[in-house]
Each structure stands twice: as C-alpha cells, then as structure tokens.
Amino acid sequence: MEIDVAFCKGCGLCTQFCPQNILKLDSEVITQKGYHPTVCIDEDACTGCATCALMCPDVAITVYREVRA
C-alpha cells in the first residue's frame, strides 16, 4: 500500500472504512497543503482489499497485491 501525501487531504474516509483498522491520520505531520495525511500503522496486517483506495476521493492510495505462483 502506498499513500501519496501530496494528494491526501486528510478527510479520513479511508480510516473509517478500513476493515483492519490499520489506517490513521498522522497528527504529527502536516503536508505542504496543510493537511494531516493518512498513514498505515501496520502494513503486515493489510489484506489488500483496497477498500481504502476505493473510498479515497483524491485517489491518493494505491494498493498492490502479491502475485502468488
């Protein structure tokens, strides 16, 4: 999962809909646009469901899945 903080406006939709509850707004970081961006607090717990990316109105989240042979 990648979060492009240049596009994230800190709306929190991804944090509300993440079924694993591994996303939060980073209260210690402020982007150049003045927002607190979303961060993933446990990438190992991410299932790759991409709900966060679907909910993001600014297309700031990209989810990658591993290809299993």
C-alpha positions in Angstrom: 0.0 0.0 0.0 1.2 3.5 -0.9 -0.3 6.7 0.3 0.7 9.8 -1.8 0.7 12.5 0.8 0.8 15.2 -1.9 -2.8 14.2 -2.8 -4.1 13.2 0.6 -6.2 15.9 2.2 -6.8 14.1 5.5 -10.5 13.6 5.0 -10.4 10.3 7.0 -12.7 8.3 4.8 -10.1 5.6 4.3 -9.6 5.3 8.1 -13.3 4.9 8.7 -13.8 2.1 6.2 -10.6 0.1 6.6 -11.8 -3.3 7.8 -8.4 -4.0 9.5 -8.3 -0.6 11.3 -4.7 -0.1 10.3 -5.0 3.5 8.9 -4.9 6.7 10.9 -4.4 10.4 10.4 -0.8 11.4 11.3 -1.3 14.2 13.8 2.4 14.9 13.9 2.9 15.6 10.1 1.4 18.4 8.1 1.7 18.3 4.3 2.6 21.3 2.1 -1.1 21.9 1.6 -1.7 22.0 5.4 -3.3 18.6 5.9 -2.6 15.7 8.3 -2.1 12.8 5.9 -3.2 9.2 6.4 -0.6 6.6 7.4 -0.7 2.8 7.7 0.3 1.7 11.2 0.7 -2.0 10.4 1.4 -2.9 6.7 1.8 -6.6 7.6 -1.9 -6.6 8.7 -3.1 -5.2 5.3 -5.1 -7.8 3.4 -5.0 -5.9 0.1 -8.8 -5.5 0.0 -8.3 -1.9 -1.5 -11.4 -0.5 0.3 -9.3 2.4 1.4 -8.3 3.2 -2.2 -11.9 2.9 -3.4 -13.1 5.3 -0.7 -10.4 7.9 -1.3 -11.9 10.8 -3.2 -8.5 12.1 -4.2 -7.0 8.8 -5.5 -4.1 9.2 -3.0 -3.9 5.4 -2.2 -2.6 2.6 -4.3 -2.8 -1.0 -3.1 -0.5 -3.6 -4.5 -1.1 -7.3 -4.2 1.5 -10.0 -4.3 1.2 -12.4 -7.2 1.3 -16.0 -5.9 2.6 -18.7 -8.2 
